[in-house]
Amino acid sequence: MDRNSITGIVLIGLILIIFSVLNKPSQEDIDAARRRQDSLEMVRQQQLEEEARQIEQEELVEELPLEESDPEGVATEMQNRYGVFAPAATGEDRIYTIENENVRIGISSQGGRPWSVELKNYQTWDSLPLVLFEGETNSFGLNFFSQNRSISTNELYFTPSPGAVFQQGADGSSLAMRLYAGEESYIEYEYTLSPGSYMVDFDINMVGMDQLLGSGASFIDLRWEIDVIGQERGSKNENNYSTIQYKFLGDDIDKLSERSDIDREELRTRLKWIAFKQQFFSSVLIADDHFSSAIVQQERIEDGRYLRNYVADIRLPLENIASEVIPMRFYFGPNHFNTLRSYSREYLAENGYDPELEKMVPLGWGLFGWLNRFMIIPVFNFLENYTSNYGIIILLLTLFIKLLLFPLTYKSYISTSKMRVLKPQIDEINEKIPKDKAMERQQATMSLYKKAGVNPMGGCIPMLIQFPILIAMFRFFPNAFELRQEGFLWATDLSTYDSILDLPFTIPFYGSHVSLFTLLMTISTIIYTKMNSQMTAGSSQMPGMQTMMYMMPLMFLFIFNDFASALSYYYFLTNMITFGQQAIIKRFVDDKELLRRLNEHKKKPVSKSNFQKRLEDMAKKRGVQSPKAKDTNKRKRPGGGKK
């Protein structure tokens, strides 16, 4: 193996080591996480106790025979518990529906909340209707104090506002639900779903509530909680891309850890939106103005159907006037980059603020994200105009990238060839200089390279330049919504793993299935490593490094087995195209002619780089200006006299 390949591998290894060290949690982080977990468990326990008390009270009321029950006593109890909201403490639990061609949303009369959300144009991996959330485990409601009573709108019954229910038509579908607190006071939830949209306008209308909330009320709390349902094949991989994301007002996007089973964060600054995100779909609550603060927490659920429990306790700013509107929006839809960006641009045009919803799609940070946004995605979308086969699109995208990088591939091949044809001369140096003088060997080898005009880093630098593109593709394919449920060859879904054999047992660190694209990628990488070792000059000198080079593809076999098959397919294509490029280059490179040019270059005087010249000039100037040097020169003159 040549020096440039070794250097490249070492540099990549150093990058990975530094990255892992920088991301290693400190003891303080571990202690903070433990405190957050303890706090979360305490909150959860309090919630369970409160729910148990409520269930016990309901059971006591239900156990009373109708003829023996005390309606007046129950009414008095409700009045004491809910005050002016007591009439809404009982009611009929009904589900109202608003929908368009994309979304069907069920609104429950209890709490006036979104009870279920179904995306009509998509299905789960096993062909079931795609439901983001549904059922009694989900909640969405206001919590506040009124007349020294703690009120939760989730416990109360809303009724449709007079004349506010419309059937789906040219103006879309809308519904307004009211929670009355007397004849002149009420809280109204107004939902409006436009045709063809995934965005739902959601307004909270507060009418006559200023007296009930008190003159000093400057905020009202909103609690949103859902259990997200798994949609994709392989919940482990889907869980790794599911989390709560949020955008600070006028700042960037942040998130909870996808890898943590339990995570919680107190967000004390203003927020623009909070997203309950899955791998390919999200439920997002967007403030037209802002949220004052929030506490977000998530917990992984391991029951086969649900992925995570998401909770957001949001503080809404309140002017507390006689009639007030708190405007917000829901987004229930796919994590499709262009779709999210179109909604962001629409919002920017209407409100003069860019919510950057497209950043929910994790395309990588820094240079990697830039490559995906401005190169990979535009080319991918361009190719979609000419074919609907995404396996062919990935092939064409790979060809485009390899052609774009061909000059670097050519330069790397030539650099490797130069070092290969110089191998006999390097062997002569090694024979003349014993092994115990490793420094002299190294200096002699570098001197030979310099005279011949060979840069030992010539093959490494092109490889490092290609490295960001490899990382960018590593982020792109698992999050490319376009690949979801798109098949190619034996892969039924390019967004998840391809399985040619389901094992009746689980292999540690590998899994319970065999991915053929991962096998092909591994085999082609091993072949590439062997070919590269045969081409290079120093492969026989470092057998330990050569063994490590063969171990890396085997490690990838275990790592990539659960990854998106599109990613393994891309890396496999990259290797195969590289084989073809090297075969073409080899036909046009004559080793004898190359060696002749290198030997001619050795006859030329060694030129110094501008940097070397500047260093020497600086050294000379320091020597002339040094008083000590001047005194030394005087003492060396005969007789110590002056000129």
Sequence and secondary structure as in RCSB ss.txt:
>XXXX:A:sequence
MDRNSITGIVLIGLILIIFSVLNKPSQEDIDAARRRQDSLEMVRQQQLEEEARQIEQEELVEELPLEESDPEGVA
TEMQNRYGVFAPAATGEDRIYTIENENVRIGISSQGGRPWSVELKNYQTWDSLPLVLFEGETNSFGLNFFSQNRS
ISTNELYFTPSPGAVFQQGADGSSLAMRLYAGEESYIEYEYTLSPGSYMVDFDINMVGMDQLLGSGASFIDLRWE
IDVIGQERGSKNENNYSTIQYKFLGDDIDKLSERSDIDREELRTRLKWIAFKQQFFSSVLIADDHFSSAIVQQER
IEDGRYLRNYVADIRLPLENIASEVIPMRFYFGPNHFNTLRSYSREYLAENGYDPELEKMVPLGWGLFGWLNRFM
IIPVFNFLENYTSNYGIIILLLTLFIKLLLFPLTYKSYISTSKMRVLKPQIDEINEKIPKDKAMERQQATMSLYK
KAGVNPMGGCIPMLIQFPILIAMFRFFPNAFELRQEGFLWATDLSTYDSILDLPFTIPFYGSHVSLFTLLMTIST
IIYTKMNSQMTAGSSQMPGMQTMMYMMPLMFLFIFNDFASALSYYYFLTNMITFGQQAIIKRFVDDKELLRRLNE
HKKKPVSKSNFQKRLEDMAKKRGVQSPKAKDTNKRKRPGGGKK
>XXXX:A:secstr
  HHHHHHHHHHHHHHHHHHHHTS  HHHHHHHHHHHHHHHHHHHHHHHHHHHHHHHHHHHHHS TTT  HHHHH
HHHHHHHGGGGGGGS    EEEEE SSEEEEEETBTT EEEEEEEEEE TTS EEEEEESTT EEEEEEEETTEE
EEGGGSB EE TT  EEEETTEEEEEEEEESSSS EEEEEEEE TT SEEEEEEEEES HHHH TT  EEEEEEE
EEEE  SS HHHHHTT EEEEEETTS EEE  SS SEEEEEE S EEEEEEE SSEEEEEEEEEEESEEEEEEEE
  SSSEEEEEEEEEEEE    SEEEEEEEEEEEE  HHHHHHHHHHHHHHHS    GGGGS   SHHHHHHIIII
IHHHHHHHHTT S HHHHHHHHHHHHHHHTHHHHHHHHHHHHHHHHTHHHHHHHHHHS TT HHHHHHHHHHHHH
HHT  TTTTHHHHHHHHHHHHHHHHHGGG GGGTT  BTTBS TTS   SEEEEEEETTTEEEE HHHHHHHHHH
HHHHHHHHHHSSSTTT HHHHHHHHHHHHHHHHHGGGS HHHHHHHHHHHHHHHHHHHHHHHH  HHHHHHHHHH
HHHS     HHHHHHHHHHHHHHHH HHHHHHHHHHSGGG   
